Amino acid sequence: MSSAISTPETEALIWKCFLPSPEATNALAERLAPILGAGDAVMLSGPIGAGKTHFARALIQARLKAVDIWEDVPSPTFTLVQTYQADELEIWHADLYRLGGPADVDELGLFEAFDMALTLVEWPERLGSERPAQRLELRFETGQEVGQRNLTALAFGSKWHRREAALSELFRG
């Protein structure tokens, strides 16, 4: 079940949905994947074990599979950034957990990637006020049972607002 709420104070569109299993999380990532493209920034937040990497892996694998590529998608916890090429689309998967703040992020080249690649960023809190203005935030929380997740999606900026119908359908499930 999901709902969409527009909040004028943040200019964000907000949806909430329940993901009852890891398979449901994979399915959502696979449905979101074709909606995303170059210049889209997806911020993945939540506590350790909430499903951020699981979701990112499923989304990246869906984009790669669409162009007949199979590649292992490891967590970028230690490498900080993993990049993938899905035909013309470059995908950046970053995990900022071990970084101190925006100055550390700048050295990764992530700010430039926000303009040219599809970026999936775990622990976006480390960006501070440097988060892209145009972004989709996915906030994961663990559910009551193992594998369950509660997801809050927030779409910021006009590029996401233009996709409101597609996003509403996606999060409605």
C-alpha positions as CSV (number, residue, x, y, z in Angstrom):
1,M,0.0,0.0,0.0
2,S,1.3,3.4,-0.8
3,S,0.2,7.0,-0.8
4,A,1.4,10.2,-2.4
5,I,1.5,13.5,-0.5
6,S,2.8,16.8,-1.8
7,T,4.3,19.0,0.9
8,P,4.6,22.7,-0.2
9,E,7.2,23.4,2.5
10,T,9.7,21.0,1.0
11,E,8.3,20.9,-2.6
12,A,8.7,17.1,-2.4
13,L,6.4,14.4,-3.5
14,I,6.2,11.7,-0.9
15,W,5.1,8.1,-1.2
16,K,5.2,5.3,1.5
17,C,5.1,1.6,0.8
18,F,5.6,-1.7,2.5
19,L,8.0,-4.3,1.0
20,P,7.1,-7.6,2.6
21,S,10.1,-9.6,1.3
22,P,13.5,-9.3,-0.4
23,E,11.8,-10.4,-3.6
24,A,9.4,-7.4,-3.3
25,T,12.4,-5.1,-2.8
26,N,14.0,-6.6,-5.9
27,A,10.8,-6.2,-7.9
28,L,10.5,-2.5,-7.0
29,A,14.1,-1.9,-8.0
30,E,13.6,-3.7,-11.3
31,R,10.5,-1.5,-12.0
32,L,12.3,1.7,-11.1
33,A,15.4,0.9,-13.2
34,P,13.9,1.7,-16.7
35,I,12.5,5.0,-15.4
36,L,16.0,6.3,-14.5
37,G,18.7,7.8,-16.8
38,A,21.7,10.0,-17.0
39,G,21.7,12.9,-14.5
40,D,19.3,11.1,-12.1
41,A,20.5,11.0,-8.5
42,V,19.0,8.4,-6.1
43,M,19.8,8.8,-2.5
44,L,19.5,5.6,-0.4
45,S,19.3,6.1,3.3
46,G,18.5,4.0,6.4
47,P,20.3,2.1,9.1
48,I,22.8,-0.7,8.5
49,G,20.9,-3.7,7.2
50,A,17.9,-1.8,6.1
51,G,18.3,-2.8,2.4
52,K,20.1,0.0,0.7
53,T,22.8,-2.1,-1.0
54,H,20.2,-4.9,-1.7
55,F,18.0,-2.4,-3.6
56,A,21.0,-0.8,-5.4
57,R,22.3,-4.2,-6.5
58,A,18.9,-5.2,-7.9
59,L,18.5,-1.9,-9.7
60,I,21.9,-2.0,-11.3
61,Q,21.6,-5.7,-12.3
62,A,18.2,-4.8,-13.9
63,R,19.8,-2.0,-16.0
64,L,22.7,-4.3,-17.0
65,K,20.4,-7.2,-17.9
66,A,18.4,-4.9,-20.2
67,V,21.5,-4.6,-22.4
68,D,22.5,-8.3,-22.0
69,I,25.2,-7.7,-19.5
70,W,25.8,-9.8,-16.4
71,E,28.2,-8.4,-13.8
72,D,28.7,-9.0,-10.1
73,V,27.5,-5.9,-8.2
74,P,29.5,-5.8,-4.9
75,S,28.9,-3.4,-2.1
76,P,31.1,-0.3,-2.5
77,T,31.6,0.0,1.2
78,F,35.4,-0.4,0.9
79,T,35.9,0.9,-2.6
80,L,33.6,3.8,-2.0
81,V,32.5,3.9,-5.6
82,Q,31.7,1.2,-8.2
83,T,30.9,2.2,-11.8
84,Y,29.0,0.2,-14.4
85,Q,28.4,0.8,-18.1
86,A,24.9,-0.2,-19.5
87,D,25.3,0.8,-23.2
88,E,25.4,4.6,-23.2
89,L,24.4,4.9,-19.5
90,E,27.1,5.2,-16.9
91,I,26.0,4.1,-13.4
92,W,27.8,5.1,-10.2
93,H,27.1,3.3,-7.0
94,A,28.6,5.1,-4.0
95,D,28.7,4.2,-0.3
96,L,29.7,7.3,1.7
97,Y,29.5,5.6,5.1
98,R,33.3,5.9,5.8
99,L,33.5,9.5,4.7
100,G,33.5,12.5,7.0
101,G,31.6,15.0,4.8
102,P,31.3,16.8,1.5
103,A,35.0,17.7,1.2
104,D,35.8,13.9,1.2
105,V,33.1,13.3,-1.4
106,D,34.5,15.9,-3.8
107,E,37.7,13.9,-4.2
108,L,35.6,11.0,-5.6
109,G,34.2,13.0,-8.5
110,L,30.7,12.3,-7.4
111,F,29.5,15.9,-7.8
112,E,30.4,15.7,-11.5
113,A,28.7,12.3,-11.8
114,F,25.4,13.8,-10.6
115,D,25.2,15.6,-13.9
116,M,26.3,12.9,-16.3
117,A,25.5,9.5,-14.8
118,L,22.8,7.6,-13.0
119,T,24.0,7.9,-9.4
120,L,22.9,5.7,-6.5
121,V,24.3,7.0,-3.2
122,E,24.2,5.2,0.1
123,W,24.6,7.2,3.3
124,P,23.7,10.5,1.5
125,E,23.7,12.3,4.9
126,R,27.5,12.6,4.3
127,L,26.8,15.1,1.5
128,G,25.3,17.5,4.0
129,S,23.8,20.5,2.1
130,E,25.6,19.4,-1.1
131,R,22.8,16.9,-2.0
132,P,21.6,17.5,-5.5
133,A,18.5,19.7,-5.6
134,Q,16.9,17.3,-8.2
135,R,16.9,13.9,-6.4
136,L,14.9,10.9,-5.5
137,E,15.4,9.9,-1.9
138,L,14.6,6.4,-0.8
139,R,14.5,5.9,3.0
140,F,14.5,2.3,4.1
141,E,13.5,1.0,7.5
142,T,13.5,-2.6,8.6
143,G,10.1,-4.1,9.2
144,Q,8.9,-6.3,12.0
145,E,9.8,-9.5,10.3
146,V,13.2,-10.5,8.7
147,G,13.3,-9.2,5.1
148,Q,10.5,-6.8,5.5
149,R,11.1,-3.1,4.7
150,N,9.2,0.1,5.0
151,L,10.1,2.6,2.3
152,T,9.5,6.3,2.1
153,A,10.2,7.9,-1.3
154,L,10.7,11.6,-1.6
155,A,11.0,13.2,-5.1
156,F,12.6,16.7,-5.1
157,G,12.7,19.0,-8.1
158,S,10.8,19.5,-11.3
159,K,12.5,16.6,-13.2
160,W,10.9,14.2,-10.6
161,H,7.6,16.1,-10.5
162,R,7.3,15.6,-14.2
163,R,7.5,11.8,-13.5
164,E,4.8,11.9,-10.8
165,A,2.4,9.6,-12.6
166,A,5.1,7.0,-13.3
167,L,6.4,7.2,-9.7
168,S,2.9,7.0,-8.2
169,E,2.2,3.9,-10.2
170,L,5.6,2.4,-9.3
171,F,5.2,2.9,-5.5
172,R,1.5,1.9,-5.6
173,G,2.9,-1.4,-6.7
